[in-house]
C-alpha cells in the first residue's frame, strides 16, 4: 500500500505514520484486519463522531471492497439518518464508482425520509438529467411538487421543462404553481413567462386574474406597478394610466409610495400638462391623507388638504374632504379646542356660497354648524353673524332677524347685539333699535358702551330728555365696567408710558369705591386701552354740547363725591376755564363794550377754575398728604392755566405753592428682606416745610425747658 495509518487511543482519532510497503497478500490481509479492528474500536468509543464513519467508509472504498463500504454507510445512517450530508456523501460514492442503481436507491430512500431537504432533490434530479433520463427526472420533480415546496423548486421544474422546449408543460406547471402559492411574485413570473413567449393576451390575462385575487394583498402595489409597466411596454398608455389610477384608489396610502412615484414618472413621459398636474396633486394628496390619518384632529393639515382639493376644482372631492374634516369634532367642550375647528365650517360655507353657488347647501351648512355647538357653555358670535349676513345677501331679511333673535336667546354676546342694532339702524327701524338696546341692557346692565350708545341714539333723534334719563339710569347702576365712558374721559390719552397714567388707573378704578371695581384685571386693561384710544365721557360731554353748564357742574360735583382723582380735578378746572356762556345781549353792544363784557366773563371763568384748583390742592394737603406727586401735578396744571390766560392770569399766585423736587433713596423691600436701595423723587411744599420747622422748634424748646428744670433740681 502507498500509506498506512495507526490509531491513538488517547486522542480518539487516526494519526498518520510512516509509509509502509506491503509485498504479499498475507501482509495485505494482516494490514486490513488491523485497520478494521482500529476503526471498529474507534467507532465503539466515539460512535457519534460522523467523520470517523466517513473515513472508515472511504477507507473501505479505497480497498475496493464496496460491499463493506456500503455496510459502513448503512451503519452510519442507522446512527443518524436525519443528517442529509451523510446521504449526499453516500450517494456521491455510488455515483463516482458508477453504481447507478445503487445511487438511485440511496437517493430514493433519502428523499423519502427527508422530503424537505431541497438539496437531495436537486442532486437526484441532476443525476437523472446527466444520465439523459428526462422522464425519470420529470417523475422525480412530480414527486417533489406533491410536497408543495417553496417557489424556487417550482421555478427549477419550469426551467427544466424549458430546457427541453416543453412550453405547454411549463405553462401547466405555472398554473399549478400560482394555485399552490398565490403570491404576487408568482403571478408576475407567470405573466413574464407568457410575455417572453409572445403571448400578450395570455400575459394580460395572468395580470387580470392576479388583480382579481390579490387586489387587497399587502404586495398589491408591486403587482399593479408590474401590470402598468407591461401595458406600457405594449404601447397601451391609456390602459397603464387606468391601472395606475385604479391602484391609487384601492391601495392604502401608506403602502403606495412607490406607486405614486411610478405614476408621476409615467405621466411625465406620456401625459399632457393636465395629467402631470393631476399626478403631482395625487402625490400631495397621499401626503395629506397620511397626515390626517395619523392625527385626525390636526386641523391645519385638513386646511392644507382642502386647499389642495379646491385648486383641483372637483366639487365631489372637495365636499368629501370638508365632510370628513368637520366630522372630527373636538373631544372636549372647551372653547380653546374649537377655535381652529370653527373655521372648517366657515370655509365650507363660504365655498358653497362663492364657488359652488349652492345657496341651499350653504344655508344647511350654517344650520348644522349652529346645532353642533354647546351654546350653554360657549358659542361663536362669528357664526351667527355670518349666517345672518348670508340671509341678508339673499334678501331674506326675516331669516336674518330670526337667526339673530335665536342668537340673542341662546348665546347673547356684545358683537351680536351691536351688529343687530347696526342692521336695524341702517334700515331705519328705530323702535326695533330701542327694543334691542333694552334687551342688551337687560342682559348686561353694567355695559357702559351700551348705555352710552343708547343715549347717543336718542340724542341723534333730538330726544334730549330721553338721553338724559338714560344717562341717569346708567350712573345709578350698582356696578359698571367702564364708568369713565359715562362721566368724562379726563384727557386725550389716559394711558401713557409714565407713572402718572398708571397711577390714575390703579388708584381710581381699582382702589376707588367698591361699585367701580372692575370685575377682572383683564377687562380692566382692555378698558384702559379703549379709553386711551379716545372714548369720550358721554354724559358730561352730552350736557356740555347742550350748553347746560350748571348741569355739567353738578355732574362734576357728583363725580368728585365718588372719586377725588387728579384727572377729575384737572378736567373740572379746564371745563370751568373754558365755560363761556353765550350772551345774546352782548352781540348788540359796541365793540369796546363787547370786549369788556368778554373780559369780565373770562375773569369769571378764571375765578371758578381757581376755586376748583384750590379745592383740589386743599384736598391733597389735608385729606391725602401722601399723594404728593398728584398734588404737584395739579399745581403744575394750575400754573399752566394761569400762563394761558395772559394778563388775566396770576402766575405768582401759583409759584409760591409749587414744590421743590428732592432725589432720595429708600430700601427695596422683598419677601426675603431688604434688597438694596432705589431712588425716588420727593416733593417738599412750602407750607409743609414751615410746619415741619415749627414742629422742630417746638420740640427743641420743650427739650431745653426740661433740661433747665432738671438743672434747678
C-alpha positions as CSV (number, residue, x, y, z in Angstrom):
1,X,0.0,0.0,0.0
2,X,1.1,3.6,-0.5
3,X,0.3,4.6,3.1
4,X,-0.6,3.2,6.4
5,X,-2.5,4.7,9.4
6,X,-2.5,3.8,13.0
7,X,-4.8,4.8,15.9
8,X,-4.0,6.7,19.0
9,X,-6.4,5.7,21.8
10,X,-5.7,8.7,23.8
11,X,-6.7,11.1,21.0
12,X,-9.8,9.4,19.7
13,X,-8.9,9.8,16.0
14,X,-6.4,8.4,13.5
15,X,-2.8,9.7,13.2
16,X,-0.5,9.4,10.2
17,X,2.5,7.1,10.4
18,X,5.4,6.4,8.2
19,X,4.6,4.8,4.8
20,X,4.9,1.0,4.9
21,X,5.3,-1.3,2.0
22,X,3.3,-4.4,1.6
23,X,4.7,-7.1,-0.7
24,X,2.5,-10.1,-0.5
25,X,-1.3,-10.9,0.1
26,X,-0.6,-12.2,3.6
27,X,0.7,-8.8,4.7
28,X,-2.2,-7.1,3.0
29,X,-4.7,-9.2,4.8
30,X,-2.9,-8.6,8.1
31,X,-2.9,-4.8,7.4
32,X,-6.7,-4.8,6.5
33,X,-7.5,-6.8,9.6
34,X,-5.5,-4.4,11.8
35,X,-7.1,-1.3,10.3
36,X,-10.6,-2.6,10.5
37,X,-10.1,-3.5,14.2
38,X,-8.8,0.0,14.8
39,X,-11.8,1.6,13.1
40,X,-14.2,-0.7,14.9
41,X,-12.6,0.1,18.3
42,X,-12.7,3.8,17.5
43,X,-16.4,3.6,16.5
44,X,-17.3,1.9,19.7
45,X,-15.7,4.8,21.6
46,X,-17.0,7.7,19.5
47,X,-20.0,6.3,17.7
48,X,-21.5,9.8,17.4
49,X,-18.4,11.2,15.5
50,X,-19.6,11.3,11.9
51,X,-16.1,11.9,10.5
52,X,-14.9,8.5,11.8
53,X,-17.7,6.8,9.9
54,X,-16.9,8.8,6.7
55,X,-13.2,7.9,7.0
56,X,-14.0,4.3,7.6
57,X,-16.3,4.1,4.6
58,X,-13.8,5.9,2.4
59,X,-11.0,3.5,3.5
60,X,-13.1,0.5,2.6
61,X,-13.8,2.2,-0.8
62,X,-10.1,2.7,-1.3
63,X,-9.6,-1.0,-0.7
64,X,-12.2,-1.6,-3.5
65,X,-14.4,-3.5,-1.0
66,X,-17.6,-1.7,-1.9
67,X,-19.9,-4.1,-0.1
68,X,-18.0,-3.4,3.1
69,X,-18.1,0.3,2.3
70,X,-21.9,0.2,1.8
71,X,-22.2,-1.7,5.1
72,X,-20.3,1.1,6.9
73,X,-22.5,3.8,5.3
74,X,-25.7,1.9,6.2
75,X,-24.5,1.6,9.8
76,X,-23.7,5.3,9.9
77,X,-27.2,6.1,8.6
78,X,-28.6,3.9,11.4
79,X,-26.9,6.2,13.9
80,X,-28.5,9.4,12.5
81,X,-30.5,9.2,9.3
82,X,-31.6,12.9,9.6
83,X,-28.1,14.2,8.6
84,X,-28.5,14.8,4.9
85,X,-24.8,15.3,4.4
86,X,-24.3,11.5,5.1
87,X,-26.8,10.7,2.3
88,X,-25.1,13.1,-0.1
89,X,-21.7,11.5,0.5
90,X,-23.1,8.0,0.3
91,X,-24.8,8.8,-3.0
92,X,-21.6,10.5,-4.3
93,X,-19.6,7.4,-3.6
94,X,-22.1,5.2,-5.6
95,X,-22.2,7.7,-8.5
96,X,-18.4,8.1,-8.5
97,X,-18.0,4.4,-8.8
98,X,-20.8,4.2,-11.4
99,X,-23.1,2.2,-9.4
100,X,-26.2,4.0,-10.8
101,X,-28.9,1.7,-9.5
102,X,-27.3,1.8,-6.0
103,X,-27.2,5.6,-6.3
104,X,-30.8,5.7,-7.3
105,X,-31.7,3.5,-4.4
106,X,-29.8,5.8,-2.0
107,X,-31.4,9.0,-3.5
108,X,-34.8,7.4,-3.4
109,X,-34.5,6.5,0.3
110,X,-33.1,9.9,1.1
111,X,-35.9,12.0,-0.5
112,X,-38.4,9.6,1.1
113,X,-37.0,10.1,4.6
114,X,-36.1,13.8,4.2
115,X,-38.5,15.3,1.7
116,X,-38.0,18.9,2.9
117,X,-34.3,18.9,2.1
118,X,-34.1,20.6,-1.3
119,X,-30.5,19.7,-1.9
120,X,-31.3,15.9,-2.0
121,X,-34.0,16.5,-4.7
122,X,-31.7,18.7,-6.7
123,X,-28.9,16.2,-6.7
124,X,-31.2,13.3,-7.5
125,X,-32.7,15.2,-10.5
126,X,-29.3,16.3,-11.6
127,X,-28.1,12.7,-11.7
128,X,-31.0,11.6,-13.8
129,X,-30.7,14.5,-16.1
130,X,-27.0,13.9,-16.6
131,X,-27.8,10.3,-17.5
132,X,-30.3,11.5,-20.1
133,X,-33.3,10.1,-18.2
134,X,-35.6,13.1,-18.7
135,X,-38.7,11.1,-18.0
136,X,-37.2,9.9,-14.7
137,X,-36.2,13.4,-13.8
138,X,-39.7,14.7,-14.5
139,X,-41.1,11.9,-12.4
140,X,-38.8,13.0,-9.5
141,X,-40.0,16.6,-10.0
142,X,-43.6,15.4,-9.8
143,X,-42.9,13.6,-6.6
144,X,-41.2,16.7,-5.2
145,X,-44.1,19.0,-6.3
146,X,-46.5,16.8,-4.4
147,X,-44.9,18.1,-1.2
148,X,-45.7,21.7,-2.3
149,X,-42.1,23.1,-1.9
150,X,-41.1,26.7,-2.0
151,X,-41.0,29.0,-5.0
152,X,-37.5,28.1,-6.2
153,X,-38.4,24.4,-6.6
154,X,-41.3,25.2,-8.9
155,X,-39.1,27.6,-10.9
156,X,-36.5,24.8,-11.2
157,X,-39.1,22.5,-12.5
158,X,-40.2,25.1,-15.0
159,X,-36.7,25.8,-16.2
160,X,-36.2,22.0,-16.6
161,X,-39.1,21.8,-19.0
162,X,-38.0,24.9,-20.8
163,X,-34.5,23.4,-21.4
164,X,-36.3,20.7,-23.4
165,X,-38.6,23.3,-25.1
166,X,-41.7,21.9,-23.4
167,X,-43.7,25.2,-23.3
168,X,-47.1,23.7,-22.7
169,X,-45.7,21.6,-19.8
170,X,-44.1,24.7,-18.4
171,X,-47.4,26.6,-18.7
172,X,-49.2,23.8,-16.9
173,X,-46.6,23.9,-14.1
174,X,-47.1,27.6,-13.8
175,X,-50.8,27.1,-13.4
176,X,-50.2,24.6,-10.6
177,X,-47.5,26.9,-9.1
178,X,-49.9,30.0,-8.8
179,X,-52.6,27.8,-7.5
180,X,-50.2,26.3,-4.8
181,X,-48.6,29.6,-4.0
182,X,-50.9,32.5,-4.9
183,X,-48.4,35.3,-4.4
184,X,-47.8,38.4,-6.3
185,X,-44.3,37.4,-7.3
186,X,-45.6,34.0,-8.7
187,X,-48.2,35.7,-10.9
188,X,-45.7,38.3,-12.1
189,X,-43.3,35.5,-13.1
190,X,-46.1,33.7,-14.9
191,X,-47.0,36.8,-16.8
192,X,-43.4,37.5,-17.8
193,X,-43.2,33.9,-19.0
194,X,-46.1,34.4,-21.3
195,X,-44.7,37.8,-22.4
196,X,-41.4,36.2,-23.2
197,X,-43.1,33.6,-25.4
198,X,-45.0,36.3,-27.2
199,X,-48.4,35.6,-25.7
200,X,-49.6,39.1,-25.0
201,X,-53.2,38.1,-24.4
202,X,-52.2,35.3,-22.0
203,X,-49.9,37.7,-20.1
204,X,-52.6,40.3,-19.7
205,X,-55.0,37.5,-18.6
206,X,-52.5,36.5,-16.0
207,X,-52.3,40.1,-14.6
208,X,-56.1,40.4,-14.6
209,X,-56.5,37.1,-12.8
210,X,-53.9,38.2,-10.3
211,X,-55.7,41.6,-9.7
212,X,-59.0,39.8,-9.1
213,X,-57.4,37.6,-6.5
214,X,-54.7,39.8,-4.9
215,X,-56.1,43.3,-5.1
216,X,-56.2,43.5,-1.3
217,X,-52.8,41.8,-0.7
218,X,-50.0,43.6,1.1
219,X,-47.8,43.3,-2.1
220,X,-50.6,44.5,-4.4
221,X,-48.6,47.7,-5.1
222,X,-45.9,45.6,-6.8
223,X,-48.5,43.8,-8.9
224,X,-50.1,47.0,-10.1
225,X,-46.7,48.5,-11.0
226,X,-45.7,45.4,-13.0
227,X,-49.1,45.4,-14.7
228,X,-48.8,49.0,-15.7
229,X,-45.3,48.6,-16.9
230,X,-46.5,45.6,-19.0
231,X,-49.1,47.8,-20.7
232,X,-46.6,50.5,-21.1
233,X,-44.3,48.1,-23.0
234,X,-47.3,47.1,-25.1
235,X,-47.8,50.8,-26.0
236,X,-51.1,50.8,-24.2
237,X,-50.7,54.1,-22.3
238,X,-54.4,54.6,-21.6
239,X,-54.6,51.1,-20.1
240,X,-51.5,51.8,-18.0
241,X,-53.0,55.1,-16.8
242,X,-56.2,53.4,-15.8
243,X,-54.3,50.7,-13.9
244,X,-52.3,53.4,-12.0
245,X,-55.5,55.3,-11.1
246,X,-57.3,52.1,-10.1
247,X,-54.4,51.2,-7.9
248,X,-54.2,54.6,-6.2
249,X,-57.9,54.4,-5.4
250,X,-57.7,50.9,-3.9
251,X,-54.3,50.6,-2.2
252,X,-54.0,52.2,1.3
253,X,-52.0,55.4,1.1
254,X,-49.3,54.1,3.5
255,X,-48.3,51.4,1.0
256,X,-48.5,53.4,-2.2
257,X,-45.3,55.5,-2.1
258,X,-43.5,53.6,-5.0
259,X,-46.8,53.5,-6.9
260,X,-47.1,57.3,-6.7
261,X,-43.5,57.8,-7.8
262,X,-44.0,55.5,-10.8
263,X,-47.3,57.2,-11.7
264,X,-45.6,60.6,-11.7
265,X,-42.8,59.3,-13.9
266,X,-45.3,57.8,-16.3
267,X,-47.3,61.0,-16.6
268,X,-44.1,63.0,-17.2
269,X,-43.2,60.6,-20.0
270,X,-46.6,60.0,-21.7
271,X,-49.1,62.5,-20.2
272,X,-50.1,66.1,-21.0
273,X,-49.8,69.0,-18.7
274,X,-53.2,68.3,-17.1
275,X,-52.2,64.7,-16.4
276,X,-48.8,65.7,-14.9
277,X,-50.5,68.2,-12.6
278,X,-53.1,65.6,-11.6
279,X,-50.3,63.1,-10.8
280,X,-48.4,65.7,-8.7
281,X,-51.7,66.6,-6.9
282,X,-52.2,62.9,-6.3
283,X,-48.8,62.7,-4.6
284,X,-49.6,65.6,-2.3
285,X,-53.0,64.1,-1.6
286,X,-51.2,61.0,-0.5
287,X,-49.1,63.0,1.9
288,X,-52.1,64.9,3.4
289,X,-54.0,61.6,3.7
290,X,-51.1,60.2,5.7
291,X,-51.1,63.2,8.0
292,X,-54.8,63.3,8.7
293,X,-54.8,59.5,9.2
294,X,-52.1,59.8,11.9
295,X,-53.8,62.8,13.7
296,X,-57.4,63.5,12.5
297,X,-57.6,66.4,15.0
298,X,-54.7,68.3,13.3
299,X,-57.0,70.9,11.6
300,X,-54.0,72.7,9.9
301,X,-53.5,69.5,7.9
302,X,-57.2,69.5,6.9
303,X,-56.9,73.1,5.8
304,X,-53.9,72.3,3.6
305,X,-55.7,69.2,2.2
306,X,-58.9,71.3,1.4
307,X,-56.8,74.0,-0.3
308,X,-55.2,71.3,-2.5
309,X,-58.6,69.9,-3.5
310,X,-60.0,73.3,-4.1
311,X,-57.2,74.0,-6.5
312,X,-58.3,71.0,-8.5
313,X,-61.9,72.1,-8.7
314,X,-63.5,68.7,-8.3
315,X,-66.7,69.5,-6.3
316,X,-67.3,66.0,-5.1
317,X,-63.8,65.6,-3.8
318,X,-63.9,69.0,-2.1
319,X,-67.2,68.3,-0.4
320,X,-66.0,64.8,0.7
321,X,-62.9,66.3,2.3
322,X,-64.9,69.0,4.0
323,X,-67.4,66.4,5.4
324,X,-64.5,64.2,6.6
325,X,-62.9,67.3,8.3
326,X,-65.9,68.6,10.1
327,X,-66.7,65.1,11.4
328,X,-63.6,65.3,13.6
329,X,-65.3,67.2,16.4
330,X,-63.0,68.3,19.3
331,X,-63.2,65.8,22.2
332,X,-63.6,68.4,25.0
333,X,-66.2,71.1,25.3
334,X,-63.7,73.9,25.9
335,X,-63.7,76.9,23.6
336,X,-59.9,76.9,23.0
337,X,-60.1,73.4,21.4
338,X,-62.9,74.7,19.0
339,X,-61.3,77.9,17.8
340,X,-59.5,76.3,14.8
341,X,-62.2,73.7,14.2
342,X,-64.8,76.5,13.7
343,X,-63.0,77.8,10.6
344,X,-63.6,74.4,8.8
345,X,-67.3,75.2,8.9
346,X,-66.8,78.8,7.9
347,X,-64.6,77.8,4.9
348,X,-67.1,75.2,4.0
349,X,-70.0,77.6,4.0
350,X,-68.0,80.2,2.0
351,X,-67.0,77.6,-0.6
352,X,-70.6,76.6,-1.1
353,X,-71.8,80.2,-1.4
354,X,-69.0,81.7,-3.5
355,X,-67.5,78.8,-5.5
356,X,-70.2,76.1,-5.7
357,X,-73.0,78.8,-5.9
358,X,-75.3,76.4,-4.0
359,X,-77.3,78.6,-1.6
360,X,-79.4,75.9,-0.1
361,X,-76.4,73.8,0.8
362,X,-74.8,77.0,2.3
363,X,-77.9,77.5,4.4
364,X,-77.7,73.9,5.5
365,X,-74.0,74.2,6.5
366,X,-74.7,77.2,8.7
367,X,-77.7,75.4,10.2
368,X,-75.8,72.3,11.1
369,X,-72.9,74.3,12.4
370,X,-75.2,76.2,14.8
371,X,-76.7,72.9,16.0
372,X,-73.3,71.4,16.8
373,X,-72.0,73.9,19.3
374,X,-72.8,73.6,23.1
375,X,-74.3,77.1,23.4
376,X,-74.9,76.7,27.1
377,X,-71.1,76.6,27.6
378,X,-69.8,78.7,24.8
379,X,-70.6,79.9,21.4
380,X,-69.1,81.8,18.4
381,X,-70.7,85.1,17.5
382,X,-68.9,84.9,14.1
383,X,-71.1,82.0,13.0
384,X,-74.4,83.7,14.0
385,X,-73.4,86.9,12.3
386,X,-72.1,85.2,9.1
387,X,-75.3,83.2,8.8
388,X,-77.4,86.4,9.2
389,X,-75.3,88.3,6.7
390,X,-75.7,85.4,4.2
391,X,-79.5,85.7,4.6
392,X,-79.3,89.4,4.0
393,X,-77.3,88.9,0.8
394,X,-80.1,86.5,-0.3
395,X,-82.6,89.4,0.5
396,X,-84.1,87.2,3.2
397,X,-84.4,89.8,6.0
398,X,-86.9,87.8,8.1
399,X,-84.4,84.9,8.1
400,X,-81.6,87.1,9.2
401,X,-83.8,88.5,12.0
402,X,-84.7,85.0,13.1
403,X,-81.1,83.9,13.2
404,X,-80.0,87.0,15.2
405,X,-83.0,86.6,17.5
406,X,-82.1,83.0,18.2
407,X,-78.5,84.1,18.8
408,X,-79.7,86.6,21.5
409,X,-81.9,83.9,23.1
410,X,-79.3,81.1,23.1
411,X,-75.9,82.7,23.2
412,X,-76.1,86.5,23.7
413,X,-72.9,88.4,23.0
414,X,-71.9,92.0,22.6
415,X,-71.0,91.5,18.9
416,X,-74.4,90.1,18.1
417,X,-76.3,92.9,19.8
418,X,-74.1,95.6,18.1
419,X,-74.5,94.0,14.7
420,X,-78.2,93.5,15.0
421,X,-78.7,97.1,16.2
422,X,-76.5,98.3,13.3
423,X,-78.6,96.4,10.8
424,X,-81.9,97.8,12.2
425,X,-80.5,101.3,12.4
426,X,-79.4,101.1,8.7
427,X,-82.9,100.0,7.9
428,X,-84.4,102.9,9.9
429,X,-86.2,100.8,12.4
430,X,-85.8,103.0,15.5
431,X,-88.4,101.1,17.6
432,X,-86.6,97.8,17.0
433,X,-83.3,99.5,17.9
434,X,-84.8,100.7,21.2
435,X,-86.1,97.2,22.0
436,X,-82.7,95.7,21.2
437,X,-81.0,98.2,23.4
438,X,-83.4,97.3,26.2
439,X,-82.6,93.6,25.7
440,X,-78.9,94.4,25.6
441,X,-79.1,96.3,28.9
442,X,-81.2,93.6,30.5
443,X,-78.6,91.1,29.6
444,X,-75.6,93.3,30.6
445,X,-76.7,96.3,32.8
446,X,-73.1,97.0,33.7
447,X,-72.1,97.7,30.0
448,X,-71.3,101.4,29.8
449,X,-70.8,101.1,26.0
450,X,-74.5,100.0,25.6
451,X,-75.7,102.8,27.8
452,X,-73.7,105.5,26.0
453,X,-74.7,104.2,22.6
454,X,-78.4,104.1,23.6
455,X,-78.2,107.7,24.8
456,X,-76.4,108.7,21.7
457,X,-79.2,107.2,19.6
458,X,-81.8,109.2,21.5
459,X,-79.7,112.3,21.2
460,X,-79.4,111.9,17.4
461,X,-83.2,111.7,17.4
462,X,-83.3,115.1,19.3
463,X,-84.8,113.2,22.3
464,X,-82.8,115.2,24.9
465,X,-84.9,114.2,27.9
466,X,-84.8,110.5,26.9
467,X,-81.0,110.7,26.5
468,X,-80.6,112.4,29.9
469,X,-82.8,109.9,31.6
470,X,-80.8,107.0,30.1
471,X,-77.6,108.6,31.4
472,X,-79.2,109.0,34.9
473,X,-80.2,105.3,34.9
474,X,-76.7,104.3,33.8
475,X,-74.8,106.1,36.5
476,X,-77.3,104.8,39.1
477,X,-76.3,101.2,38.3
478,X,-74.6,99.5,41.2
479,X,-71.7,98.2,39.0
480,X,-70.3,99.4,35.7
481,X,-67.5,98.0,33.7
482,X,-66.2,101.4,32.3
483,X,-67.8,104.2,34.3
484,X,-65.4,106.8,32.7
485,X,-67.4,106.4,29.5
486,X,-70.4,107.7,31.3
487,X,-68.7,110.5,33.1
488,X,-65.8,112.1,31.4
489,X,-62.7,111.0,29.5
490,X,-60.4,113.0,31.6
491,X,-57.7,113.5,29.0
492,X,-57.0,112.6,25.4
493,X,-54.5,109.9,26.4
494,X,-55.1,108.5,29.9
495,X,-52.7,105.5,29.5
496,X,-49.3,106.8,28.8
497,X,-45.8,105.4,29.3
498,X,-45.4,107.2,32.6
499,X,-46.2,106.6,36.2
500,X,-48.9,109.2,36.3
501,X,-51.2,107.4,33.8
502,X,-50.7,104.0,35.6
503,X,-51.4,105.5,39.0
504,X,-54.5,107.1,37.6
505,X,-56.0,103.8,36.7
506,X,-54.7,101.8,39.7
507,X,-55.8,104.4,42.2
508,X,-59.2,105.4,40.7
509,X,-60.8,102.3,39.2
510,X,-59.1,99.5,41.1
511,X,-58.7,101.2,44.5
512,X,-61.7,103.5,44.3
513,X,-65.2,102.9,45.6
514,X,-66.4,99.4,45.6
515,X,-69.1,99.9,43.0
516,X,-66.4,100.9,40.4
517,X,-64.0,98.0,40.9
518,X,-63.6,96.2,37.6
519,X,-64.6,92.6,37.6
520,X,-61.2,91.4,36.5
521,X,-57.7,92.7,35.6
522,X,-58.0,91.5,32.0
523,X,-61.2,93.5,31.5
524,X,-59.6,96.4,33.3
525,X,-56.6,96.5,31.0
526,X,-58.8,96.2,28.0
527,X,-60.8,99.3,29.2
528,X,-57.6,101.2,29.7
529,X,-56.7,100.7,26.0
530,X,-60.2,101.7,24.9
531,X,-60.1,104.9,26.8
532,X,-56.6,105.6,25.7
533,X,-58.0,105.5,22.1
534,X,-60.3,108.4,22.8
535,X,-63.7,107.3,24.1
536,X,-65.5,110.5,25.4
537,X,-67.2,110.8,28.7
538,X,-70.7,110.5,27.3
539,X,-72.9,112.2,30.0
540,X,-70.7,115.2,30.7
541,X,-70.0,115.8,27.0
542,X,-73.7,115.5,26.3
543,X,-74.5,118.3,28.8
544,X,-71.7,120.4,27.5
545,X,-72.9,120.0,23.9
546,X,-76.4,121.0,25.1
547,X,-74.9,124.1,26.8
548,X,-76.1,123.0,30.2
549,X,-73.1,124.3,32.2
550,X,-74.9,124.2,35.5
551,X,-75.9,120.6,35.0
552,X,-72.3,119.9,33.9
553,X,-71.0,121.4,37.2
554,X,-73.5,119.2,39.1
555,X,-72.2,116.1,37.3
556,X,-68.6,117.0,38.2
557,X,-69.6,117.5,41.8
558,X,-71.3,114.2,41.9
559,X,-68.3,112.6,40.2
560,X,-66.0,114.2,42.9
561,X,-68.2,112.7,45.5
562,X,-67.3,109.3,44.1
563,X,-63.6,109.8,43.3
564,X,-61.1,112.5,44.1
565,X,-58.7,111.5,41.4
566,X,-56.3,114.0,39.9
567,X,-57.6,113.8,36.4
568,X,-61.1,114.6,37.6
569,X,-59.9,117.8,39.3
570,X,-57.9,118.8,36.2
571,X,-60.8,118.1,33.8
572,X,-63.2,120.1,36.1
573,X,-60.9,123.0,36.2
574,X,-60.3,123.0,32.4
575,X,-64.1,122.9,31.9
576,X,-64.6,126.0,34.2
577,X,-61.8,127.8,32.4
578,X,-63.5,127.3,29.1
579,X,-67.2,127.5,30.1
580,X,-68.0,130.9,28.4
581,X,-71.8,131.3,28.4
582,X,-73.3,132.9,25.3
583,X,-74.9,136.3,25.8
584,X,-77.2,137.4,23.1
585,X,-77.3,141.0,24.5
586,X,-73.5,141.3,24.2
587,X,-73.8,140.8,20.5
588,X,-75.8,144.1,20.2
589,X,-73.2,146.2,22.3
590,X,-70.5,148.3,20.7
591,X,-67.2,146.7,20.1
592,X,-65.4,148.1,23.1
593,X,-68.3,147.2,25.4
594,X,-68.4,143.7,23.9
595,X,-64.7,143.3,24.6
596,X,-65.1,144.4,28.2
597,X,-68.0,142.0,28.6
598,X,-65.9,139.2,27.2
599,X,-63.0,140.1,29.6
600,X,-65.4,140.0,32.6
601,X,-66.7,136.6,31.5
602,X,-63.1,135.3,31.1
603,X,-62.3,136.7,34.6
604,X,-65.3,134.8,36.0
605,X,-64.2,131.6,34.3
606,X,-60.7,132.0,35.7
607,X,-62.1,132.6,39.2
608,X,-64.2,129.4,39.0
609,X,-61.2,127.4,37.7
610,X,-59.1,128.8,40.6
611,X,-61.7,127.7,43.1
612,X,-61.6,124.2,41.6
613,X,-57.8,124.1,41.8
614,X,-57.8,125.4,45.3
615,X,-60.3,122.8,46.4
616,X,-58.2,120.1,44.8
617,X,-55.0,121.4,46.5
618,X,-56.7,121.6,49.9
619,X,-58.0,118.1,49.5
620,X,-54.5,116.7,48.7
621,X,-52.9,118.8,51.5
622,X,-55.4,117.8,54.2
623,X,-57.1,114.5,53.3
624,X,-54.4,112.8,51.2
625,X,-51.0,114.2,52.2
626,X,-49.3,111.0,50.9
627,X,-50.3,111.8,47.3
628,X,-47.5,114.4,46.8
629,X,-47.0,113.6,43.2
630,X,-50.6,114.2,42.3
631,X,-50.6,117.4,44.3
632,X,-47.5,118.6,42.4
633,X,-49.1,117.7,39.0
634,X,-52.3,119.6,40.0
635,X,-50.3,122.7,40.8
636,X,-48.4,122.4,37.6
637,X,-51.7,122.3,35.6
638,X,-52.8,125.4,37.6
639,X,-49.6,127.2,36.7
640,X,-50.1,126.3,33.0
641,X,-53.6,127.6,33.1
642,X,-52.6,130.9,34.6
643,X,-50.0,131.3,31.9
644,X,-52.5,130.6,29.2
645,X,-54.8,133.4,30.4
646,X,-52.0,136.0,29.8
647,X,-52.7,139.3,31.5
648,X,-55.7,137.9,33.4
649,X,-53.7,135.1,34.9
650,X,-51.6,135.5,38.1
651,X,-48.6,133.2,37.8
652,X,-47.1,134.4,41.0
653,X,-50.2,133.1,42.9
654,X,-49.2,129.6,42.0
655,X,-45.4,129.9,42.1
656,X,-45.4,130.3,45.8
657,X,-47.2,127.0,46.1
658,X,-45.0,125.0,43.8
659,X,-42.9,122.3,45.5
660,X,-39.2,121.6,45.4
661,X,-38.1,118.2,44.0
662,X,-35.6,116.2,46.0
663,X,-34.0,113.0,44.9
664,X,-33.9,110.5,47.8
665,X,-33.1,106.8,48.4
666,X,-35.1,104.1,50.2
667,X,-34.9,100.4,50.8
668,X,-36.4,97.9,48.4
669,X,-38.4,95.6,50.5
670,X,-38.8,92.0,49.3
671,X,-40.1,88.8,50.8
672,X,-36.5,87.9,51.9
673,X,-35.9,91.3,53.4
674,X,-34.2,94.5,52.1
675,X,-32.7,94.0,48.6
676,X,-30.8,97.3,48.2
677,X,-31.8,100.9,47.5
678,X,-33.9,102.7,44.9
679,X,-34.0,106.4,44.0
680,X,-37.3,108.3,44.0
681,X,-38.4,111.9,43.7
682,X,-39.9,113.5,46.8
683,X,-41.8,116.8,46.8
684,X,-41.4,119.5,49.5
685,X,-44.2,122.0,49.6
686,X,-43.6,125.5,51.1
687,X,-46.4,125.3,53.7
688,X,-45.3,121.8,54.7
689,X,-41.7,122.9,55.3
690,X,-42.8,125.8,57.6
691,X,-44.9,123.4,59.6
692,X,-42.1,120.9,59.8
693,X,-39.6,123.6,61.0
694,X,-42.2,124.8,63.6
695,X,-42.5,121.3,65.0
696,X,-38.7,121.0,65.2
697,X,-38.5,124.4,67.1
698,X,-41.3,123.3,69.4
699,X,-39.5,120.1,70.2
700,X,-36.2,121.9,70.8
701,X,-37.9,124.5,73.2
702,X,-39.6,121.7,75.1
703,X,-36.2,119.8,75.4
704,X,-34.5,123.0,76.6
705,X,-37.2,123.6,79.2
706,X,-36.9,120.1,80.5
707,X,-33.1,120.4,80.8
708,X,-33.3,123.7,82.7
709,X,-35.8,122.2,85.2
710,X,-33.5,119.2,85.8
711,X,-30.6,121.6,86.4
712,X,-32.5,123.5,89.0
713,X,-33.4,120.3,90.8
